[in-house]
Amino acid sequence: MTCSDSVRPATVDCTRYIQHGSVVAHLCAGVVRIQSARCAELSEVAFLQSVIERVGLTKDKRAKWLYGSAAQFMIKSTGSDKRYMRGGLWQEPLQLAPALAAIGALAAKEPTRSYVEVGVFSAWTCVLVSAYLRRFAVDDRIDATRAATFRAAAVDIDSTHIARETHTLMRELNVSFVPRKSLSAWLGGGTRRERRVGLCFIDGDHS
């Protein structure tokens, strides 16, 4: 079970997001690039950085102070449109790209079947990381349906900042929004070992 160029998870369809002019079309396009990439590309920091930059960063008034030169990739909005606050990656591409490459190197040896992100805001990072991990959850000796066994939880106090279209994309990738108080139920019963998560990213200790 590892990344396979011949057998891949089903590719998501971005048509609905494009037709509705949704900002989530940016995220969906990034997911498709991950799903369509060669396994070798998934280990290349430069490729992953380009995916992140094209998906776009959350607009933040701190701009260059927060993102440095990557501030140019903030998702633009016009007028009083506040929907951009429900979109974008709130991560520095130069940090997230090598982190994904390192995670991929580990996942290639031992596939990660579950992912939990605590503190998700718009959930875009959770979606992109989940799409990436799913590429390493395929058993090329069987078929791509094994990737469906991968699951992820986007954990936060509430889903206020997660757009409806993002929820739709999450479902396609088997990513669930899980209120913080419901995480134990999502993890399930059994022993502590049986409740272990393959990968956990905590970005919410400041809440």
C-alpha positions in Angstrom: 0.0 0.0 0.0 1.7 3.1 -1.2 1.4 5.8 -3.8 0.6 4.4 -7.3 0.7 6.0 -10.7 -1.5 3.3 -12.2 -4.3 3.2 -9.5 -5.5 6.4 -8.0 -8.5 7.6 -5.9 -11.4 8.9 -8.1 -10.9 12.5 -9.2 -13.3 15.1 -7.9 -15.4 17.1 -10.3 -14.9 20.9 -10.0 -17.6 21.9 -12.5 -20.2 22.9 -9.9 -17.8 25.2 -8.1 -16.7 26.9 -11.4 -20.3 27.3 -12.6 -21.4 29.0 -9.4 -18.3 31.2 -9.3 -17.3 29.8 -5.9 -14.0 30.6 -4.4 -13.8 26.8 -3.6 -13.0 26.2 -7.2 -9.5 27.2 -6.3 -9.3 24.5 -3.7 -10.9 21.9 -5.9 -8.4 22.6 -8.6 -5.6 22.0 -6.1 -7.1 18.7 -5.0 -7.3 17.6 -8.7 -3.7 18.5 -9.2 -2.8 16.3 -6.2 -5.0 13.5 -7.4 -3.6 13.6 -10.9 0.1 14.1 -10.1 2.7 11.5 -10.6 4.0 9.9 -7.3 7.4 11.4 -8.0 5.9 14.9 -8.1 4.2 14.4 -4.7 7.7 14.2 -3.2 8.9 17.4 -4.9 8.7 20.5 -2.6 8.7 22.8 -5.7 5.6 21.0 -7.1 3.7 21.1 -3.8 4.6 24.7 -3.3 3.1 25.6 -6.7 -0.1 23.7 -5.8 -0.4 25.6 -2.6 0.3 29.0 -4.2 -2.3 28.4 -7.0 -4.9 27.3 -4.5 -4.4 30.7 -2.8 -3.9 32.0 0.7 -6.5 33.4 3.1 -6.6 37.2 2.8 -5.1 38.7 5.9 -4.5 42.4 6.6 -1.0 41.5 7.9 -0.1 40.4 4.4 3.7 40.4 3.9 4.2 40.4 7.7 2.5 37.0 7.8 3.2 35.5 4.4 6.3 37.3 3.3 6.7 37.3 -0.5 3.9 34.7 -0.7 1.4 37.5 0.2 0.9 37.9 -3.6 -1.0 34.6 -3.6 -3.7 35.8 -1.2 -7.2 35.3 -2.6 -8.5 38.6 -3.8 -12.0 40.0 -3.1 -13.9 43.0 -4.4 -16.2 45.5 -2.7 -17.9 44.2 0.4 -17.7 40.5 -0.6 -16.7 38.7 2.6 -16.8 35.2 1.2 -13.0 35.2 0.8 -12.8 34.8 4.6 -14.2 31.3 4.1 -11.5 30.4 1.7 -7.7 30.2 1.3 -4.9 28.4 3.1 -3.8 30.1 6.2 -0.3 28.6 5.9 3.0 29.8 4.5 3.8 27.9 1.3 7.5 27.6 2.1 6.5 25.8 5.4 3.6 23.7 4.2 5.2 22.3 1.1 8.2 20.7 2.7 6.0 19.5 5.6 3.8 17.6 3.1 6.9 16.2 1.3 8.2 14.9 4.7 4.8 13.4 5.6 4.6 11.8 2.1 8.0 10.1 2.7 6.7 8.6 5.8 3.3 7.7 4.3 5.0 5.9 1.4 6.5 3.5 4.0 3.4 3.2 6.2 0.1 4.6 4.7 -1.8 6.9 6.9 -5.5 5.8 7.1 -6.7 8.7 9.3 -6.0 12.4 9.8 -7.3 14.8 12.4 -6.8 18.6 12.2 -7.6 20.6 15.3 -8.4 24.2 14.6 -9.4 24.4 10.9 -11.0 27.8 10.2 -12.1 27.4 6.6 -10.9 23.8 6.5 -9.0 24.3 3.3 -5.7 23.0 4.7 -7.5 20.0 6.1 -9.0 19.3 2.6 -5.7 19.6 0.8 -3.7 17.5 3.3 -6.4 14.9 3.2 -6.3 14.7 -0.6 -2.5 14.3 -0.4 -2.7 11.5 2.2 -5.3 9.6 0.2 -2.8 9.2 -2.6 -0.8 7.0 -0.2 -3.8 5.0 0.9 -4.3 3.0 -2.3 -3.5 -0.7 -2.6 -2.4 -1.1 -6.2 -2.7 -4.8 -5.8 -6.5 -4.4 -5.5 -8.0 -1.1 -6.7 -8.5 2.5 -5.8 -11.6 1.8 -3.7 -9.3 1.1 -0.8 -8.6 4.8 -0.6 -12.2 5.1 0.6 -11.1 3.6 3.9 -9.1 6.8 4.5 -11.0 9.3 6.7 -10.3 12.7 8.2 -11.8 14.9 10.8 -11.8 18.7 10.7 -12.1 19.7 14.3 -13.2 23.1 15.6 -15.6 24.8 18.0 -18.1 25.3 15.2 -18.2 25.4 11.4 -19.0 29.1 11.0 -16.1 29.7 8.6 -16.5 26.6 6.5 -18.4 27.4 3.3 -21.2 25.2 2.1 -19.2 24.3 -1.0 -16.2 23.3 1.1 -18.4 20.9 3.1 -19.4 19.3 -0.3 -15.8 18.8 -1.3 -15.0 17.5 2.2 -17.7 14.8 1.8 -16.1 13.7 -1.5 -12.8 13.1 0.3 -14.4 11.4 3.3 -13.5 14.4 5.5 -16.0 15.2 8.3 -16.5 18.3 10.3 -16.3 17.2 14.0 -17.2 19.6 16.9 -14.4 19.4 19.5 -16.7 17.8 22.0 -17.6 15.0 19.6 -14.1 14.0 18.7 -14.0 11.0 21.1 -17.2 9.6 19.4 -15.6 10.1 15.9 -12.5 8.2 17.1 -14.7 5.3 18.2 -14.5 2.9 21.1 -12.0 0.2 21.9 -8.5 0.5 23.4 -6.3 3.5 23.2 -4.2 1.7 20.5 -7.4 1.1 18.4 -8.3 4.8 18.7 -4.9 6.0 17.4 -4.8 8.5 14.6 -2.3 8.2 11.7 -1.6 12.0 11.7 -2.7 14.9 13.8 -2.1 18.6 13.1 -3.0 20.9 16.0 -3.5 24.5 15.0 -6.0 25.5 17.6 -4.3 25.8 21.0 -4.6 29.6 20.7 -8.4 29.5 20.7 
